[in-house]
Amino acid sequence: MPDALNLLERCLELSPGFHEARRAYAIILQRGERIAEAQVEVDRLLALNPADPGLRDAESLHLRRLRRRQATIPIYKDILARYPRQPKAWMSLGHSLKTVGRAAEGSPPTAAH
């Protein structure tokens, strides 16, 4: 992990616009429990592509780790409005809603027959 962080930091020094390196850097920071630093990197990427579902999911992961479940709900709802067939996002939304006492809101819409 330390080697990966060092290499990615150097990569971003040389090429700050290398977005995939920044995404990898954010993941390594997150895995190392450096949540605030990881969120800074995710925020930089979200500024360029605010609808990216992977980045939005990373953002919600950071909020969950900071015990800010209420703040994850609009993120999951936005992801699901764009990509409704995402079981992981439905599960995460349901878990967040349950945690804040709003479990009934977590049911997906029923399909019309």
RAVEN-V775358 format. One record per backbone hydrogen bond with DSSP energy under -0.5 kcal/mol. CO is the residue of the C=O (numbers start at 1). NH is the residue of the N-H. Records with the same first field share a line. If there is no record, write none. Layout:
# RAVEN-V775358
CO = NH ; NH
This chain:
# RAVEN-V775358
1 = 5
2 = 6
3 = 7
4 = 8
5 = 9
6 = 10
7 = 11
8 = 12
9 = 13
10 = 14
11 = 15
15 = 18
17 = 19
18 = 22
19 = 23
20 = 24
21 = 25
22 = 26
23 = 27
24 = 28
25 = 29
26 = 30
27 = 31
28 = 32
29 = 34
30 = 33
33 = 35
34 = 38
35 = 39
36 = 40
37 = 41
38 = 42
39 = 43
40 = 44
41 = 45
42 = 46
43 = 47
44 = 48
45 = 48 ; 49
49 = 52
52 = 56
53 = 57
54 = 58
55 = 59
56 = 60
57 = 61
58 = 62
59 = 63
60 = 64
61 = 65
62 = 66
63 = 68
64 = 67
68 = 71 ; 72
69 = 72 ; 73
70 = 73 ; 74
71 = 75
72 = 76
73 = 77
74 = 78
75 = 79
76 = 80
77 = 81
78 = 82
79 = 83
83 = 86
85 = 87
86 = 90
87 = 91
88 = 92
89 = 93
90 = 94
91 = 95
92 = 96
93 = 97
94 = 98
95 = 99
96 = 100
97 = 102
98 = 101
102 = 105
103 = 106
104 = 107
